[in-house]
Amino acid sequence: MTRRARARLAPIPYHGNDALERRRKLIPRPASHPALVQSVVRSFDLLEAVASADEIGLVELAHRTGLQPSTTHRLLATLIECGYVVQNPQTSRYRLSHKVVELAGGPEHRIERLRTSVRPHLLAIRDATDETTNLCVLDRHTVVYVDQAESGHAVRMLTEIGRRVPAHACGAGKVMLAHQASDVIEVLAAREPFEPLTPHTLTTAAELDAELRRARAAGFAIDREEFEDGVACVAAPIFGPTGEALAAVSVSGPAARLMRADLAELGELVLTHVRAVSHELGHRPAADVASVAT
């Protein structure tokens, strides 16, 4: 390819509808350059337009890209199926998926996009239970709180964003540890006895192993005042495209109130939401993949 041809094909940064129009003028159409696939060019134009806003509607996307709404809708359906775009079920607007950030962004961008994906679910669970909901990630053997939706109760659980908690002593940590590689668990188990933060904290590797088995079987984990006296929680994991536990969502509150609830029902509520987030992030359970293959 000549230098002039390369210059003509060089991507132009997205700066709105004008930039897309300039790109269409600079990129030769398939009629003159058969190697270019028009639908691919349009898909990337559309992806850039989606990236220009936190969320954006179909009509505005069609306007920005100069595509017909029907064409825009078909391309969006493909991008959603491939896991690069997500449609908000509440607003019907579109945004980039976490998968795009995994490809191009650093850790800070990945966490921010994860927050964006999970935030509507934190609010929905909070509204359904009137208890505080949290988004947590795992840093080796430590849980880090990265987002929270507060309960409306006068007495409620509040944790500052960025707080770090031993993974073996909280629901979010246990449910993420339950899906870690064996070597990660072995390193943690070698540190027993674990510090007893409360009378209910797991202190032995055998206790932790039994708890992780229960979490894998149920799909969620329960913290029964193991990190802090008087505080309980129920947590379930969010999975990424390759099946790794990327994060966890937890519902937390005063133990006297939370433990009176139907914990299995609460666990299923959280599971419903984390499964939706996991699907948005590109996770497909083995059973789903097998059914598609057949």
C-alpha positions in Angstrom: 0.0 0.0 0.0 1.4 3.4 -0.9 2.0 6.2 1.6 -0.9 8.2 0.1 -3.3 5.2 0.4 -2.3 4.7 4.0 -2.9 8.4 4.8 -6.3 8.2 3.2 -7.3 5.2 5.3 -5.9 6.5 8.6 -8.6 6.7 11.3 -9.9 10.1 12.3 -10.6 10.6 16.0 -14.4 10.9 16.8 -15.5 14.5 17.5 -19.1 14.3 16.6 -21.2 14.1 13.4 -18.8 16.3 11.4 -15.9 14.0 12.1 -18.0 11.0 10.9 -18.9 12.9 7.7 -15.2 13.7 7.1 -14.4 10.0 7.5 -17.0 8.9 5.0 -15.5 11.3 2.5 -11.9 10.2 3.1 -12.6 6.4 3.2 -13.1 5.1 -0.3 -16.3 3.1 -0.8 -16.2 -0.6 -1.7 -17.0 0.1 -5.3 -13.5 1.6 -5.9 -11.7 -0.4 -3.2 -13.2 -3.9 -3.0 -11.0 -4.8 0.0 -13.1 -2.5 2.2 -16.3 -4.0 3.6 -18.9 -1.3 3.9 -20.8 -2.9 6.8 -17.6 -3.1 8.8 -16.8 0.6 8.2 -20.4 1.5 9.2 -20.1 -0.7 12.3 -17.0 1.1 13.5 -18.6 4.5 12.8 -21.5 3.4 14.9 -19.2 2.1 17.7 -17.4 5.5 17.8 -20.8 7.3 18.0 -21.9 5.0 20.9 -18.6 5.8 22.6 -19.2 9.6 22.4 -21.8 9.5 25.2 -22.5 7.6 28.4 -25.8 6.5 26.8 -27.3 7.4 23.5 -30.6 6.7 21.7 -31.2 5.1 18.3 -32.4 8.3 16.5 -29.4 10.3 17.6 -27.0 7.5 16.6 -28.7 7.3 13.1 -28.3 11.1 12.9 -24.6 11.1 13.9 -23.6 8.3 11.6 -25.8 9.4 8.6 -27.3 5.9 8.5 -31.0 4.9 8.2 -32.6 4.0 11.5 -33.3 0.5 10.3 -29.7 0.0 9.3 -28.5 1.5 12.6 -30.8 -0.9 14.4 -29.5 -4.0 12.6 -25.9 -3.0 13.2 -26.6 -2.3 16.9 -28.2 -5.8 17.2 -25.0 -7.3 15.8 -22.8 -5.3 18.1 -24.9 -6.3 21.1 -24.8 -10.0 20.1 -21.0 -9.7 19.8 -20.8 -8.1 23.3 -19.5 -4.7 22.3 -22.7 -2.6 22.9 -25.3 -2.9 25.6 -28.9 -1.6 25.6 -30.3 -0.3 28.9 -33.6 -2.1 29.5 -35.0 0.8 31.4 -34.2 3.6 28.9 -33.7 1.6 25.6 -30.6 3.7 25.1 -27.2 2.2 24.1 -23.7 2.3 25.7 -20.3 0.6 25.3 -20.0 -2.7 27.0 -17.3 -3.7 29.5 -15.8 -5.9 26.8 -14.6 -2.8 24.8 -12.9 -1.4 27.9 -11.3 -4.8 28.5 -9.7 -4.6 25.1 -8.6 -1.0 25.2 -8.7 0.5 28.7 -6.6 0.4 31.8 -7.8 -0.8 35.2 -9.3 2.5 36.1 -11.4 2.5 32.9 -12.4 -1.1 33.5 -13.7 -0.3 37.0 -15.5 2.8 35.8 -17.3 0.8 33.0 -18.1 -2.0 35.5 -19.7 0.6 37.8 -21.8 1.9 34.9 -23.0 -1.6 34.1 -23.8 -2.5 37.6 -25.2 0.7 39.0 -28.8 0.2 37.7 -28.8 -3.2 39.4 -27.5 -1.9 42.7 -30.4 0.6 42.7 -32.9 -2.0 41.7 -31.9 -4.4 44.5 -31.7 -1.5 47.0 -35.3 -0.4 46.0 -36.6 -4.0 46.3 -35.0 -4.7 49.7 -34.5 -1.2 51.2 -31.1 -2.4 52.2 -27.7 -1.0 51.2 -26.2 -2.7 48.1 -22.5 -2.8 47.2 -20.2 -3.5 44.3 -16.9 -5.1 45.3 -13.8 -6.4 43.5 -11.2 -8.8 44.6 -7.5 -7.8 45.0 -5.8 -11.1 45.6 -7.1 -11.9 49.1 -8.7 -8.5 49.9 -12.1 -7.1 48.9 -12.3 -3.5 47.7 -15.6 -1.6 47.8 -16.0 0.4 44.5 -19.7 1.5 44.5 -22.7 1.6 46.8 -26.4 2.4 46.8 -27.5 3.4 50.3 -30.6 2.1 52.2 -33.2 4.6 53.3 -33.4 3.1 56.8 -32.1 5.3 59.6 -30.0 2.3 60.8 -28.2 1.0 57.8 -24.9 -0.3 56.6 -22.5 2.3 55.1 -19.0 1.5 53.8 -16.7 4.2 52.3 -15.7 3.6 48.7 -12.2 2.2 48.5 -12.4 0.4 51.9 -10.5 -2.9 51.9 -11.8 -5.9 53.8 -10.2 -9.4 54.3 -11.9 -11.6 51.7 -12.4 -14.6 54.0 -14.4 -12.5 56.4 -17.2 -11.1 54.2 -19.9 -12.4 51.8 -18.5 -10.7 48.7 -15.0 -12.0 49.4 -16.1 -15.5 50.0 -18.2 -15.8 46.9 -15.4 -14.5 44.7 -12.8 -16.7 46.4 -15.1 -19.6 45.7 -14.3 -19.1 42.0 -10.6 -18.5 42.2 -7.8 -20.9 41.1 -6.7 -23.4 43.6 -3.3 -21.8 44.0 -4.9 -18.5 45.2 -6.8 -20.4 47.9 -3.7 -22.4 48.9 -1.7 -19.2 49.6 -4.6 -17.9 51.7 -5.0 -21.2 53.6 -1.3 -21.3 54.5 -1.9 -18.2 56.6 -4.3 -19.9 59.0 -5.3 -19.3 61.7 -7.0 -16.2 60.3 -7.4 -13.2 62.6 -10.8 -13.5 64.5 -12.3 -10.1 63.7 -15.5 -11.1 65.5 -16.6 -14.3 67.4 -18.1 -15.4 64.1 -15.0 -15.0 61.8 -13.8 -18.1 60.0 -10.3 -18.8 61.4 -9.3 -22.1 59.8 -8.7 -23.3 56.3 -11.1 -26.2 56.8 -13.9 -23.7 57.8 -13.1 -21.6 54.8 -13.1 -24.6 52.4 -16.5 -25.7 53.6 -17.9 -22.2 53.2 -16.5 -21.8 49.7 -18.1 -25.2 48.8 -21.5 -23.9 50.1 -21.1 -20.7 48.1 -20.4 -22.6 44.9 -23.4 -24.9 45.4 -25.9 -22.1 46.3 -24.5 -19.5 43.9 -24.3 -16.9 46.7 -22.5 -16.5 50.1 -23.7 -15.2 53.4 -21.8 -13.1 55.9 -23.2 -13.8 59.4 -21.4 -11.0 61.4 -18.0 -12.4 60.4 -16.3 -9.0 59.7 -18.3 -6.7 62.0 -20.6 -7.4 64.9 -24.2 -6.7 64.1 -23.7 -6.6 60.3 -24.8 -9.3 57.8 -24.8 -9.6 54.1 -25.7 -11.8 51.1 -23.4 -11.6 48.0 -23.3 -13.2 44.5 -20.5 -13.0 41.9 -20.3 -11.3 38.5 -18.6 -13.3 35.8 -16.6 -12.1 32.8 -16.4 -13.5 29.3 -13.9 -16.3 30.2 -15.8 -17.3 33.4 -13.6 -15.4 35.8 -15.3 -13.8 38.9 -14.8 -10.1 38.1 -16.7 -8.6 41.0 -19.5 -9.3 43.4 -22.8 -7.5 44.4 -23.8 -7.7 48.1 -26.8 -6.7 50.1 -25.8 -5.6 53.6 -27.6 -4.4 56.7 -28.1 -4.9 60.4 -28.0 -8.6 61.2 -31.1 -8.4 63.4 -33.1 -7.2 60.4 -31.3 -9.0 57.5 -31.3 -12.4 59.2 -35.1 -12.3 59.7 -35.5 -12.2 55.9 -35.7 -15.2 53.7 -32.0 -15.5 52.8 -32.6 -17.9 50.0 -35.1 -15.5 48.4 -32.7 -12.6 48.9 -29.9 -14.7 47.4 -32.0 -15.5 44.3 -32.8 -11.8 43.9 -29.1 -10.9 43.8 -28.4 -13.8 41.5 -31.0 -12.6 39.0 -29.2 -9.3 38.8 -25.6 -10.5 38.7 -26.6 -13.0 35.9 -27.9 -10.1 33.9 -24.7 -8.1 34.4 -22.6 -11.1 33.6 -24.5 -11.7 30.4 -23.9 -8.0 29.5 -20.2 -8.5 30.1 -20.0 -11.4 27.7 -20.3 -14.4 30.1 -22.2 -17.4 28.7 -22.7 -20.3 31.1 -21.6 -23.7 29.8 -25.2 -24.9 29.6 -26.1 -21.9 27.4 -23.2 -22.5 25.1 -24.0 -26.2 24.8 -27.7 -25.4 23.9 -26.6 -23.0 21.2 -24.1 -25.5 19.8 -26.8 -28.2 19.4 
